[in-house]
Amino acid sequence: MGEEVRSEKRRYDGSESDTTPSNEAKKPNIITSAPPSTKEYTPPVEIADNENPAMRRALESDDQQPHTGPEDPDRLSRGYEYCDHTADIQIHSWGSNLKEALEECCVGMFGYITDLQTVESKDTFSLEAEGQDLESLLFHFLDEWLYAFCVEPFFTPNEINILEFDEENFKIKCEGYGEPFDLQKHPQGTEVKAITYSAMQIKKHDKGYDIYVIVDI
């Protein structure tokens, strides 16, 4: 999963541990290897305002097309939603700029893994990602965060903040706010196995950016 570009400059500022994931470590399956949970959780199909008409259409639609677009007057300035895609799931995120759309896409990935309302912003995890173009940068950005979740400290962010974004050299420095995943506290959603390039899209328009990514579940 992008070992040639995986950054070694990770920092985890936690109150209980200070462990840096090893590049050579095999990614364990944290969801299936953790103790069984008595909680049940169904991943949401929308973010933020449930009274938003665009979000209600996402709930009511059975098709596999994006549910909201930049032309929708009721769409929030930034956010994400999930679009069914055969056996996988498509994350559709958007923002007034590319930075916001990327941040929302990553949060959307974790929103499918667990209920982010149960995640507290106790700790900070920092990482870097880079690529050869915007698509590969998006891939490695999500892949780095998925890696941080799959190995110690099993970090689960409920917010992502891109601190530095070099759009010419395709590099990102960012940090996430959250805490280590704990099945006793965080409901088990759906395991995200990998990021894919399948049908990946980064669309620019006069109101900002829309991103579409299919993840393997």
C-alpha positions in Angstrom: 0.0 0.0 0.0 2.3 2.7 -1.3 5.4 1.7 0.7 7.6 3.7 -1.7 6.1 6.9 -0.6 5.2 6.1 3.0 6.5 8.8 5.2 8.5 8.0 8.3 7.7 11.3 9.9 4.7 10.3 12.1 4.1 11.8 15.5 1.6 10.5 18.0 0.9 12.8 21.0 -1.1 10.6 23.3 -1.4 10.7 27.1 -0.8 7.0 27.5 1.6 5.9 24.8 4.1 7.2 22.3 4.5 4.6 19.6 5.5 5.1 16.0 4.1 2.5 13.5 6.8 0.5 11.7 6.9 0.5 7.9 7.7 -3.2 8.1 4.8 -4.1 10.3 2.1 -6.2 8.7 -1.3 -4.5 9.0 -3.4 -6.4 11.4 -7.2 -6.6 11.1 -8.1 -4.4 14.1 -11.8 -4.8 13.7 -11.9 -8.6 13.5 -9.0 -9.3 15.9 -10.4 -7.2 18.7 -12.6 -8.6 21.4 -16.2 -9.1 20.4 -18.4 -6.1 20.9 -21.9 -6.2 22.3 -22.8 -3.0 20.4 -24.3 -3.0 16.9 -23.6 -0.1 14.5 -24.9 0.6 11.0 -22.7 3.1 9.1 -24.5 6.3 8.3 -25.4 7.4 4.8 -25.0 11.1 5.4 -23.1 13.7 7.3 -24.2 16.6 9.4 -27.6 18.0 8.8 -30.3 15.3 8.6 -32.9 18.0 7.7 -30.9 19.0 4.6 -33.1 18.0 1.6 -30.1 16.8 -0.3 -29.3 14.4 2.5 -32.8 13.2 2.7 -32.6 12.3 -1.0 -29.4 10.3 -0.2 -31.4 8.3 2.3 -34.3 7.7 0.0 -32.4 6.9 -3.2 -31.7 3.3 -4.3 -29.6 4.1 -7.3 -25.8 4.1 -7.5 -25.3 7.7 -8.7 -24.0 10.6 -6.6 -26.9 12.1 -4.6 -25.9 15.7 -4.4 -23.9 18.1 -6.6 -22.6 21.6 -6.7 -25.8 22.8 -8.4 -27.9 21.8 -5.4 -28.8 25.0 -3.6 -29.4 23.0 -0.3 -26.0 21.4 -0.2 -23.7 22.3 2.7 -20.5 24.1 1.8 -18.5 21.0 2.8 -19.4 17.5 3.7 -19.5 13.8 2.5 -22.0 11.1 1.7 -21.9 7.4 0.8 -23.0 6.1 -2.6 -23.6 2.3 -3.0 -21.3 0.7 -5.5 -21.9 -3.1 -6.0 -19.9 -4.8 -3.2 -17.9 -1.8 -2.3 -18.7 1.7 -1.2 -18.1 5.1 -2.9 -17.3 8.1 -0.7 -18.4 11.4 -2.2 -16.9 14.4 -0.5 -16.9 18.1 -1.4 -15.6 21.5 -0.2 -15.1 25.1 -1.2 -11.5 24.1 -2.0 -9.5 21.0 -2.6 -8.1 21.0 0.9 -11.6 20.8 2.4 -12.7 18.1 0.0 -9.7 16.0 0.9 -10.3 16.4 4.6 -14.0 15.5 4.3 -13.1 12.4 2.2 -10.8 11.1 4.9 -13.4 11.8 7.7 -16.0 10.0 5.5 -13.8 6.9 5.4 -13.6 6.8 9.2 -17.3 7.5 9.5 -17.9 4.2 7.7 -15.6 2.3 10.1 -17.2 3.6 13.3 -19.7 6.1 14.7 -17.6 9.3 14.9 -19.9 10.8 17.5 -18.4 8.3 20.0 -14.8 9.4 19.2 -13.4 12.1 21.4 -10.7 14.5 20.3 -8.3 13.6 23.0 -5.1 13.1 21.0 -3.3 14.3 17.9 -1.7 12.2 15.2 0.5 13.7 12.5 1.5 12.3 9.1 2.6 13.2 5.6 1.6 11.9 2.2 2.8 12.5 -1.3 2.1 11.4 -4.9 2.9 11.9 -8.5 -0.4 13.6 -9.3 -3.6 14.6 -7.5 -5.1 11.1 -7.9 -2.1 9.3 -6.4 -1.8 12.0 -3.7 -5.5 11.3 -2.7 -4.8 7.6 -2.7 -1.7 7.8 -0.5 -3.4 10.4 1.8 -6.2 8.0 2.6 -3.9 5.0 2.6 -1.7 6.6 5.3 -4.6 7.3 7.5 -6.0 3.8 7.0 -2.5 2.5 8.0 -2.5 4.6 11.1 -5.8 3.0 12.1 -4.6 -0.6 11.3 -1.5 -0.6 13.5 -0.5 0.9 16.8 -1.9 3.2 18.1 -5.0 2.2 16.0 -5.7 5.9 15.8 -9.3 7.0 14.9 -9.8 10.7 14.0 -13.1 12.5 13.9 -11.5 15.5 12.3 -8.6 16.0 9.8 -6.7 19.2 9.4 -4.3 19.7 6.4 -1.6 22.0 7.7 0.5 22.2 4.5 -0.7 21.4 1.0 1.8 21.6 -1.9 -0.4 21.3 -5.0 2.5 21.7 -7.4 4.7 18.9 -5.9 1.7 16.9 -4.6 2.6 16.8 -0.9 0.5 17.0 2.2 1.3 17.5 5.9 -1.7 17.0 8.2 -2.9 16.0 11.6 -5.9 14.3 12.9 -7.8 14.7 16.2 -9.3 11.7 17.9 -8.2 8.7 20.0 -7.2 5.0 19.7 -9.9 2.7 18.6 -11.6 0.8 21.4 -14.4 -1.7 20.8 -15.7 -1.2 24.3 -16.4 2.4 23.4 -16.5 2.7 19.6 -19.2 0.7 17.7 -18.0 -1.6 15.0 -18.9 -0.5 11.6 -17.6 -1.9 8.3 -13.9 -2.7 7.8 -12.2 -0.7 5.0 -9.7 -3.1 3.5 -8.1 -0.9 1.0 -8.3 2.3 -1.1 -8.8 1.9 -4.8 -8.2 3.9 -7.9 -11.4 2.5 -9.4 -13.6 5.3 -10.8 -11.6 7.9 -8.7 -12.5 11.4 -9.6 -11.4 14.9 -8.5 -13.7 17.5 -10.1 -13.2 21.2 -9.9 -16.1 23.6 -10.5 -16.9 27.2 -9.8 -18.1 26.4 -6.2 -15.1 24.3 -5.2 -14.2 20.6 -5.6 -16.0 17.2 -5.5 -14.1 14.0 -4.9 -15.3 10.4 -5.6 -13.4 7.4 -4.2 -14.3 3.7 -4.0 -13.0 1.8 -1.0 -12.8 -2.0 -0.8 -14.9 -3.3 2.1 
